[in-house]
Amino acid sequence: NNKYTLNDLRLSVNSVKAALDGWVALEGNDIVTDITLNCADNNFKDILSLVPVFYTKDFTNLTAAGDVSLTGAVKGRMSGDNYPAFNLKLKVKDGNFKYADLPKAVTAINITAAVENAGGTLDATTVNVSNFGASFGGQSFSATLKAATPISDLSFAITAKGKVDLGAVKDIYPLEGMTLAGIITADASASGRLSDIDRGAYDRLAVSGKLGVEGIEVEYGTLPTIEVNKALATLSPAKMALESLDIKIGKSDIAASGTLTNYWGYLLHDKTLSGKLDIVSTLLDLNELMASMASEEQPDTEAKEEPTEQQPSEPMSVIEVPKNLDLALNCKLTKVLYDKMVIDNLAGAASVRGGVLSLDDFGMNMFDGTAKASASYSTVDISNPRLRLNATFKGASFKTTAAQVAMIEKLVPLFNKVEGTYTMSLNADMNLDKTMSPVLKSVNGGGKISSGNFKLSNIPALTTLASKVGNGVNLSTIETTEATVISFTIENGNVITKPFDIKLGKTKLTLSGLTGLDQSV
C-alpha cells in the first residue's frame, strides 16, 4: 500500500544520536507523514558537536553537563505547495562546558529555541529563541530572537545585552595561534519587517541601544596586530551613529566618526550601505597592509624578510572596492606610505561608490614639494582594475621623484641625475595588473613640465658625444639659464615629447622624440 513504517530507526549526526518513529505513505503525487524525532540519549556535549567551532580535534578534551531536550516531528500531507506541520525544539538548562587543558569553564548556559510550522505554507514557519544566555570570565550575555512570515515578509525581533571579556576567551577555548583582548558591550534591540527596510520606511522599525568595544587587541598569524582602543555606535531606526572609532592595524592608525544609513539593508540583504564619515590618521602604511594580504594568500613555504617602512616585502595584490558601499569621506592623513612614496599632510574629500574609490582635489606634500590631485580607482571589473589621475606638482625635486616612483625611473632615467625642482601638470588613464602595477601599453594621457633652472651632470652618453663633436664643447655638465617648458602626450605607453628648447649659455638645443614606458627610445 506504499506505506513505509519506521520503528525506532537509529541514526547519528556528529555525536548526536537520534531515533525516528512513525510512517511515510505515498498517495498518488502526495506524501503523507507522521514521524517523530527523539534524541533522549544525548547530553550537552553531544549537542555541542553540531557547532563546527566545537567539533574539532580538541572535541575529545571537552567535558560538558546540563539538562538537554531535543525533539522534533513532521505530520501531515505534502501536496504541491501544501506542506505538513513540523517542529524542532531544543532546550538546555544549566549547561556548562570546559576544556581539560584550559583553566575556566563556560557556565549558566540556558537555551530555549523552537522552529515551528502549523502546516499549509512555509510562510507559516516561526523561529523563537526565547532564551539564550551564558556566563564566562566573570561576565554574562543574553539574547533573544523571534522571526515569522519568512517567505512573504520577514518579521523579526532581536535583543542583545551583556558584556564579553575577549581576554578570557583563551581560558575557555583553544585559540591556536590567536591572541585576543578587550571588552565588547551591547544593550540593543530591534524589531520590524523586512519590507519596511526595503522601502526605507525606517520610522516603522523599533531600534534602540548602543554597541561598544574597548581595548580590543587581536593577533593572528602573519597579519598585523589589530587594536581597537575604543568604538561606540548608537542605533536608531534610520541610522547608526558612529560616535567614535579609534583603531590601529600594525603601524597604521585610523580614527573615524560619522553616520551610516541603510545599515539594516546592508546587514540583512547585502544592499548598499550609505553614510558620511570623517577620517583622521597620523600614519597609513599601505605597504604593510598590502604585504600582509599577500602573505595570507600565499603559502608560507620559506622565511620572509620583514617589510621596510617604505617598501612592501610581498608583491601587492588587487584591493577590491566593495560595490555595495556609498560613502562620502572627509580625510586628513598626516603621513601615507605607498610603495616607495612618502606622502605628507594628505587632505580632501573622497567617496566609495559602486566599486569605485574617488579622490576630489586632494592636497598633499610629496617629492619635497606640494601637489593637488583628483583620481579614481575602479574595480567594477576586478580582473581589470583601472586608475585615472589628474594632478599638479609644484616645487617638486627631480631626484626625490625618481627615487620614489618606479615609473618615472623607467620613463626618464635622467631624473635621478638632475639637480633642481619642477612644476608639472599630469593626467593619465591606465589599467593595473594583479600586482597593482600599471599595464604599460594601456597608459594614456598627457601634461606639461617646467623648470626655472636645473643642472644635469655625469651623463656618460653626453660626455662621449662631446668628445666626438669636439670644438671645445663641454657637455659633462648641463645647466639651464632660462626656464624650460616641456609638453608631452602619452599614447599606449609611449611618451611623445613635443619640441622644446634648452638654452645652454649661447647655445640653443631643440629636442623632441618618443620614449616608451618599456624603456624603448
C-alpha positions as CSV (number, residue, x, y, z in Angstrom):
1,N,0.0,0.0,0.0
2,N,3.1,2.3,-0.4
3,K,3.1,2.9,3.4
4,Y,6.6,2.6,5.0
5,T,6.8,2.3,8.7
6,L,9.8,3.3,10.8
7,N,10.3,1.6,14.2
8,D,13.0,3.1,16.3
9,L,15.2,3.8,13.3
10,R,18.6,4.9,14.7
11,L,21.0,7.4,13.1
12,S,23.6,9.9,14.3
13,V,24.8,13.3,13.2
14,N,28.3,14.0,14.6
15,S,27.8,13.0,18.2
16,V,24.0,13.5,18.3
17,K,22.1,10.2,18.4
18,A,18.6,10.2,17.1
19,A,15.6,7.8,16.8
20,L,12.9,8.1,14.2
21,D,9.4,6.6,14.7
22,G,6.3,6.8,12.6
23,W,5.4,6.2,8.9
24,V,5.5,7.7,5.4
25,A,2.8,6.9,2.8
26,L,2.7,7.7,-0.9
27,E,-0.8,8.5,-2.1
28,G,-0.6,9.4,-5.8
29,N,1.6,12.5,-6.1
30,D,1.1,13.3,-2.4
31,I,3.3,12.3,0.6
32,V,1.7,11.8,3.9
33,T,3.8,11.6,7.0
34,D,3.6,11.1,10.8
35,I,7.2,11.0,12.1
36,T,8.7,11.9,15.5
37,L,12.3,12.6,16.3
38,N,13.6,11.7,19.7
39,C,17.1,12.5,21.0
40,A,16.7,11.4,24.6
41,D,20.0,9.6,24.8
42,N,22.1,12.8,24.3
43,N,23.9,15.0,26.7
44,F,25.0,18.7,26.3
45,K,28.4,17.7,24.8
46,D,26.6,15.8,22.0
47,I,24.6,18.9,21.2
48,L,27.8,21.0,21.0
49,S,29.1,18.6,18.3
50,L,26.6,20.2,16.0
51,V,28.5,23.5,16.2
52,P,31.6,23.4,13.9
53,V,33.8,25.5,16.2
54,F,33.5,22.8,18.9
55,Y,33.6,19.7,16.7
56,T,37.3,19.9,16.1
57,K,40.4,17.8,17.1
58,D,40.0,19.2,20.6
59,F,36.5,17.8,21.0
60,T,37.8,14.8,22.9
61,N,39.3,17.1,25.6
62,L,35.9,18.8,26.1
63,T,33.6,17.9,29.1
64,A,30.1,19.2,29.3
65,A,27.0,18.9,31.5
66,G,23.4,20.1,31.7
67,D,19.8,19.1,31.2
68,V,19.1,18.7,27.4
69,S,16.0,18.1,25.4
70,L,15.9,17.9,21.6
71,T,12.7,16.7,19.9
72,G,11.0,17.1,16.5
73,A,8.1,16.0,14.4
74,V,6.6,16.1,10.9
75,K,2.9,15.3,10.5
76,G,0.6,15.9,7.6
77,R,0.3,15.9,3.8
78,M,2.7,17.3,1.3
79,S,0.8,18.2,-1.9
80,G,2.1,20.8,-4.3
81,D,2.7,23.9,-2.3
82,N,1.0,22.5,0.8
83,Y,3.4,21.4,3.5
84,P,2.9,19.2,6.6
85,A,3.2,20.6,10.1
86,F,6.6,20.3,11.6
87,N,8.6,21.4,14.6
88,L,12.1,21.2,16.1
89,K,12.6,22.1,19.7
90,L,15.8,22.5,21.8
91,K,16.1,23.2,25.5
92,V,19.3,23.4,27.6
93,K,19.1,24.1,31.3
94,D,22.1,25.0,33.5
95,G,24.6,23.8,30.8
96,N,28.3,24.2,31.1
97,F,31.5,23.1,29.3
98,K,35.2,23.1,29.9
99,Y,38.4,22.0,28.0
100,A,40.6,19.8,30.1
101,D,43.8,21.8,29.5
102,L,42.2,25.2,30.0
103,P,41.5,26.8,33.4
104,K,38.0,28.1,33.1
105,A,34.5,26.9,32.1
106,V,31.5,28.5,30.4
107,T,28.6,28.2,32.8
108,A,24.9,29.1,33.2
109,I,24.1,28.1,29.6
110,N,20.4,28.3,29.1
111,I,18.7,27.9,25.7
112,T,15.1,27.7,24.8
113,A,14.6,27.6,21.0
114,A,11.9,26.3,18.6
115,V,11.2,26.2,14.9
116,E,7.5,25.5,14.2
117,N,5.0,25.4,11.4
118,A,1.3,24.5,11.8
119,G,1.2,23.3,8.2
120,G,0.0,24.6,4.9
121,T,2.6,27.0,3.7
122,L,6.3,27.6,4.5
123,D,5.4,31.2,5.2
124,A,3.7,29.9,8.4
125,T,7.2,29.0,9.8
126,T,8.2,30.7,13.0
127,V,11.6,30.8,14.8
128,N,11.6,31.6,18.5
129,V,14.8,31.7,20.6
130,S,13.1,33.0,23.8
131,N,16.2,32.5,25.9
132,F,19.9,32.3,25.0
133,G,22.4,33.1,27.7
134,A,25.8,32.1,29.2
135,S,28.5,33.3,31.6
136,F,32.2,33.2,31.5
137,G,35.2,35.1,32.7
138,G,33.0,36.9,35.3
139,Q,30.8,38.3,32.5
140,S,27.4,37.3,31.1
141,F,25.4,37.9,28.0
142,S,21.9,37.1,26.8
143,A,20.0,37.3,23.5
144,T,16.5,36.6,22.1
145,L,15.2,36.2,18.6
146,K,11.8,35.9,17.1
147,A,11.1,35.6,13.3
148,A,7.9,34.9,11.3
149,T,6.5,35.0,7.7
150,P,9.9,34.3,6.2
151,I,8.6,34.0,2.6
152,S,6.1,36.8,2.2
153,D,7.6,39.5,4.5
154,L,10.0,38.5,7.2
155,S,9.1,40.0,10.6
156,F,11.8,39.9,13.4
157,A,12.5,41.0,16.9
158,I,16.0,40.8,18.3
159,T,17.6,41.7,21.7
160,A,21.2,41.5,22.9
161,K,22.5,42.5,26.2
162,G,25.7,41.9,28.2
163,K,29.5,42.3,28.4
164,V,32.1,39.9,26.9
165,D,35.8,40.0,28.0
166,L,37.7,38.7,25.0
167,G,40.8,38.3,27.2
168,A,39.0,35.5,29.0
169,V,38.4,33.6,25.7
170,K,41.8,32.0,25.9
171,D,40.9,30.5,29.3
172,I,37.8,28.7,27.9
173,Y,38.5,28.0,24.2
174,P,41.7,26.8,22.4
175,L,42.6,29.7,20.1
176,E,45.5,28.1,18.2
177,G,47.8,31.0,17.5
178,M,45.3,33.8,18.1
179,T,45.6,36.3,20.9
180,L,42.5,38.3,22.0
181,A,42.0,41.1,24.5
182,G,39.4,43.7,25.1
183,I,35.7,44.3,26.2
184,I,32.6,44.2,24.0
185,T,29.4,45.6,25.4
186,A,25.9,45.5,23.9
187,D,22.5,46.7,25.0
188,A,20.3,46.9,21.9
189,S,17.0,45.8,20.5
190,A,15.4,45.8,17.1
191,S,12.1,44.8,15.6
192,G,10.2,45.3,12.4
193,R,9.5,43.9,8.9
194,L,11.9,43.4,6.0
195,S,9.6,45.2,3.6
196,D,10.0,48.4,5.7
197,I,13.7,48.1,5.4
198,D,13.5,47.5,1.6
199,R,11.2,50.6,1.3
200,G,13.4,52.7,3.6
201,A,10.4,53.1,5.9
202,Y,12.7,53.2,9.0
203,D,10.1,55.1,11.0
204,R,8.2,51.8,11.2
205,L,11.1,50.0,12.8
206,A,11.8,49.9,16.5
207,V,15.5,50.1,17.0
208,S,17.5,51.4,20.0
209,G,20.6,50.8,22.0
210,K,24.3,51.0,21.9
211,L,27.2,48.8,20.9
212,G,30.7,49.4,22.1
213,V,34.2,47.9,22.2
214,E,37.2,49.0,24.2
215,G,40.8,47.8,24.5
216,I,40.4,45.2,21.7
217,E,43.6,43.5,20.5
218,V,43.8,40.7,18.0
219,E,46.9,38.9,16.9
220,Y,46.8,36.1,14.4
221,G,49.4,34.5,12.1
222,T,51.2,36.9,9.9
223,L,48.5,39.6,10.0
224,P,49.4,42.9,11.6
225,T,48.2,43.3,15.2
226,I,44.7,44.9,15.2
227,E,43.9,47.2,18.1
228,V,40.6,48.9,18.7
229,N,41.2,51.4,21.5
230,K,37.6,52.5,21.5
231,A,34.5,52.3,19.4
232,L,30.9,53.3,20.2
233,A,27.9,53.2,18.0
234,T,24.4,54.4,18.8
235,L,21.5,52.7,17.0
236,S,18.3,54.2,15.7
237,P,15.8,53.1,13.1
238,A,17.2,55.3,10.3
239,K,20.9,55.3,11.1
240,M,23.9,54.1,13.0
241,A,25.7,57.0,14.6
242,L,29.4,56.1,14.9
243,E,30.3,58.3,17.8
244,S,33.9,57.2,17.9
245,L,36.3,54.7,16.3
246,D,39.9,54.5,17.2
247,I,41.7,51.6,15.5
248,K,45.3,50.6,14.8
249,I,46.3,48.0,12.3
250,G,50.1,47.3,12.6
251,K,51.8,50.7,12.3
252,S,48.7,52.3,10.8
253,D,46.1,54.2,12.9
254,I,42.6,55.4,11.9
255,A,40.1,57.5,13.8
256,A,36.6,57.9,12.4
257,S,33.2,59.3,13.3
258,G,30.0,59.9,11.4
259,T,26.7,58.2,10.4
260,L,25.8,55.2,8.4
261,T,22.3,54.7,6.9
262,N,20.6,51.7,5.4
263,Y,22.7,49.5,7.7
264,W,19.8,47.1,8.1
265,G,19.5,46.5,4.3
266,Y,23.3,46.1,4.2
267,L,23.3,43.5,7.0
268,L,20.2,41.6,6.0
269,H,20.1,42.0,2.2
270,D,23.6,42.9,1.1
271,K,22.2,46.2,0.0
272,T,24.2,49.4,-0.3
273,L,25.5,50.9,2.9
274,S,25.4,54.7,2.7
275,G,27.0,57.3,5.0
276,K,29.3,60.2,5.8
277,L,32.5,59.7,7.8
278,D,35.3,61.9,9.0
279,I,38.6,60.0,8.9
280,V,41.9,61.1,10.6
281,S,45.2,59.2,10.6
282,T,48.7,60.0,11.7
283,L,50.2,57.1,9.7
284,L,48.7,54.9,7.0
285,D,51.2,52.3,5.9
286,L,49.7,50.8,2.8
287,N,52.8,48.7,2.2
288,E,52.4,46.8,5.5
289,L,48.7,46.3,4.9
290,M,49.2,45.0,1.3
291,A,52.1,42.8,2.3
292,S,50.1,41.1,5.0
293,M,47.2,40.5,2.5
294,A,49.7,38.9,0.0
295,S,51.3,36.7,2.7
296,E,47.8,35.4,3.7
297,E,47.1,34.5,0.1
298,Q,50.4,32.6,-0.5
299,P,51.6,29.5,1.4
300,D,54.4,30.3,3.9
301,T,57.0,28.0,2.3
302,E,60.0,29.9,3.3
303,A,61.1,32.6,5.7
304,K,60.2,36.1,4.5
305,E,62.1,39.3,5.1
306,E,60.4,41.9,7.3
307,P,58.8,44.7,5.2
308,T,60.7,48.0,5.3
309,E,59.0,51.2,6.2
310,Q,58.7,52.4,2.6
311,Q,58.5,49.2,0.6
312,P,56.4,46.0,0.8
313,S,58.1,42.6,1.3
314,E,55.5,40.8,-0.9
315,P,54.0,41.6,-4.4
316,M,50.9,43.7,-4.0
317,S,47.6,42.2,-4.9
318,V,44.4,43.9,-6.3
319,I,42.4,45.6,-3.5
320,E,38.7,45.3,-4.4
321,V,36.5,48.3,-3.7
322,P,33.1,47.0,-2.5
323,K,30.2,47.6,-4.8
324,N,27.6,47.8,-2.0
325,L,29.1,51.0,-0.4
326,D,28.1,54.6,-1.0
327,L,30.3,56.6,1.5
328,A,31.4,60.2,1.5
329,L,34.7,60.6,3.3
330,N,36.4,63.7,4.6
331,C,40.0,62.7,5.1
332,K,43.0,64.1,6.9
333,L,46.0,61.9,6.8
334,T,49.3,63.1,8.3
335,K,51.6,60.5,6.5
336,V,50.9,57.8,3.9
337,L,53.4,55.2,2.7
338,Y,52.8,53.6,-0.6
339,D,55.5,51.6,-2.4
340,K,58.5,54.0,-2.2
341,M,56.4,57.1,-1.9
342,V,56.1,59.2,1.2
343,I,53.0,61.5,1.2
344,D,52.5,64.1,4.0
345,N,49.5,66.1,5.0
346,L,47.0,64.4,2.7
347,A,43.6,66.1,3.0
348,G,40.5,66.3,0.9
349,A,37.1,64.7,0.1
350,A,36.8,61.1,-1.1
351,S,34.0,58.7,-1.9
352,V,33.5,55.0,-2.2
353,R,30.6,54.2,-4.5
354,G,29.7,51.2,-6.7
355,G,33.2,49.7,-6.7
356,V,35.0,53.0,-7.4
357,L,37.2,55.0,-5.0
358,S,37.4,58.6,-5.9
359,L,39.6,61.4,-4.6
360,D,38.4,65.0,-5.2
361,D,41.1,67.8,-5.2
362,F,43.3,66.3,-2.5
363,G,46.1,68.4,-1.3
364,M,49.4,66.9,-0.1
365,N,53.1,67.3,0.3
366,M,55.3,64.9,-1.8
367,F,58.6,64.7,-3.7
368,D,59.8,67.6,-1.4
369,G,57.1,69.9,-2.9
370,T,53.4,70.3,-2.9
371,A,50.7,68.6,-5.0
372,K,47.0,68.5,-5.7
373,A,45.3,65.5,-7.2
374,S,41.9,64.1,-8.3
375,A,41.8,60.4,-9.0
376,S,39.6,57.4,-9.3
377,Y,40.4,53.7,-8.8
378,S,37.9,51.3,-10.1
379,T,37.4,47.5,-9.5
380,V,34.0,47.3,-11.1
381,D,35.7,44.7,-13.2
382,I,38.0,43.1,-10.7
383,S,40.1,41.3,-13.4
384,N,40.8,44.7,-15.0
385,P,41.3,47.4,-12.3
386,R,41.6,50.9,-13.7
387,L,43.3,54.1,-12.4
388,R,42.6,57.7,-13.6
389,L,44.7,60.6,-12.3
390,N,44.7,64.3,-12.7
391,A,47.5,66.1,-10.7
392,T,49.6,69.2,-10.4
393,F,53.0,69.4,-8.7
394,K,54.9,72.5,-7.6
395,G,58.5,72.7,-6.3
396,A,59.0,69.0,-6.6
397,S,62.5,67.6,-6.6
398,F,63.7,65.7,-9.7
399,K,65.8,63.3,-7.7
400,T,63.2,62.6,-5.0
401,T,60.6,61.9,-7.6
402,A,62.9,59.4,-9.4
403,A,63.7,57.7,-6.1
404,Q,60.1,57.3,-5.1
405,V,58.3,56.5,-8.4
406,A,59.4,53.4,-10.3
407,M,57.5,54.6,-13.4
408,I,59.4,57.9,-13.6
409,E,62.7,56.0,-13.1
410,K,61.8,53.9,-16.1
411,L,60.3,56.7,-18.2
412,V,63.0,59.3,-17.6
413,P,66.2,57.7,-16.1
414,L,67.9,61.1,-16.2
415,F,65.6,62.4,-13.4
416,N,67.9,60.9,-10.7
417,K,70.8,62.9,-12.1
418,V,69.0,66.2,-12.3
419,E,69.5,68.8,-9.5
420,G,66.6,71.2,-9.2
421,T,62.9,71.4,-8.9
422,Y,60.0,71.4,-11.3
423,T,56.3,72.2,-11.7
424,M,54.1,69.7,-13.6
425,S,50.6,69.0,-14.7
426,L,49.7,65.4,-15.5
427,N,46.6,63.5,-16.5
428,A,46.8,59.7,-17.0
429,D,44.4,56.8,-17.5
430,M,45.6,53.2,-17.2
431,N,44.8,49.6,-16.4
432,L,46.5,47.9,-13.5
433,D,47.7,44.3,-13.3
434,K,47.2,41.8,-10.5
435,T,50.1,43.3,-8.6
436,M,48.7,46.8,-8.8
437,S,51.3,47.8,-11.3
438,P,50.4,49.8,-14.5
439,V,49.9,47.8,-17.7
440,L,52.3,49.9,-19.7
441,K,50.7,49.6,-23.1
442,S,47.4,50.9,-21.6
443,V,48.7,54.2,-20.3
444,N,47.3,57.3,-22.0
445,G,47.3,60.9,-21.0
446,G,49.5,64.0,-21.2
447,G,50.8,67.1,-19.4
448,K,53.4,69.8,-19.1
449,I,56.5,70.0,-17.0
450,S,58.5,73.2,-16.4
451,S,61.6,74.2,-14.5
452,G,63.1,77.5,-13.8
453,N,66.6,76.0,-13.8
454,F,68.2,72.7,-13.4
455,K,71.6,71.1,-13.5
456,L,72.4,67.8,-15.2
457,S,75.8,66.2,-14.8
458,N,77.8,63.0,-15.1
459,I,75.9,61.6,-18.1
460,P,78.3,59.1,-19.9
461,A,76.5,59.4,-23.2
462,L,76.8,63.2,-23.3
463,T,80.5,63.1,-22.3
464,T,81.1,60.7,-25.2
465,L,79.1,62.9,-27.6
466,A,81.1,65.9,-26.6
467,S,84.4,64.1,-27.3
468,K,83.1,63.3,-30.9
469,V,81.8,66.8,-31.6
470,G,85.0,68.5,-30.4
471,N,85.4,72.2,-30.8
472,G,85.7,72.6,-27.0
473,V,82.0,71.7,-26.4
474,N,81.6,70.7,-22.8
475,L,78.5,68.5,-22.1
476,S,79.8,66.9,-18.9
477,T,77.5,69.4,-17.1
478,I,74.4,70.9,-18.5
479,E,72.9,73.8,-16.6
480,T,70.0,75.8,-17.9
481,T,70.0,79.6,-17.8
482,E,66.3,80.1,-18.7
483,A,63.0,78.5,-17.9
484,T,62.4,75.2,-19.7
485,V,58.8,74.1,-20.6
486,I,58.2,70.6,-21.9
487,S,54.7,69.4,-23.2
488,F,54.0,65.8,-23.7
489,T,51.3,63.3,-24.5
490,I,51.1,59.6,-23.5
491,E,49.7,57.2,-26.1
492,N,49.5,53.5,-25.4
493,G,52.5,53.6,-23.1
494,N,54.6,55.8,-25.3
495,V,55.5,59.4,-24.2
496,I,55.6,61.7,-27.1
497,T,57.6,64.9,-26.3
498,K,56.8,67.9,-28.3
499,P,59.8,70.1,-29.5
500,F,61.2,72.2,-26.7
501,D,64.2,74.4,-26.3
502,I,67.0,74.3,-23.7
503,K,69.4,77.2,-23.7
504,L,72.9,76.5,-22.6
505,G,74.8,79.7,-22.5
506,K,74.7,81.0,-26.1
507,T,73.7,77.6,-27.5
508,K,70.1,76.6,-28.0
509,L,69.2,72.9,-28.2
510,T,65.7,71.9,-29.6
511,L,64.7,68.5,-28.5
512,S,61.8,66.2,-29.2
513,G,61.1,62.5,-29.5
514,L,59.4,59.4,-28.2
515,T,60.2,57.4,-25.1
516,G,58.4,54.1,-24.3
517,L,57.5,53.1,-20.7
518,D,59.1,49.8,-21.7
519,Q,62.4,51.8,-21.9
520,S,62.5,52.0,-25.7
521,V,63.7,55.3,-27.2
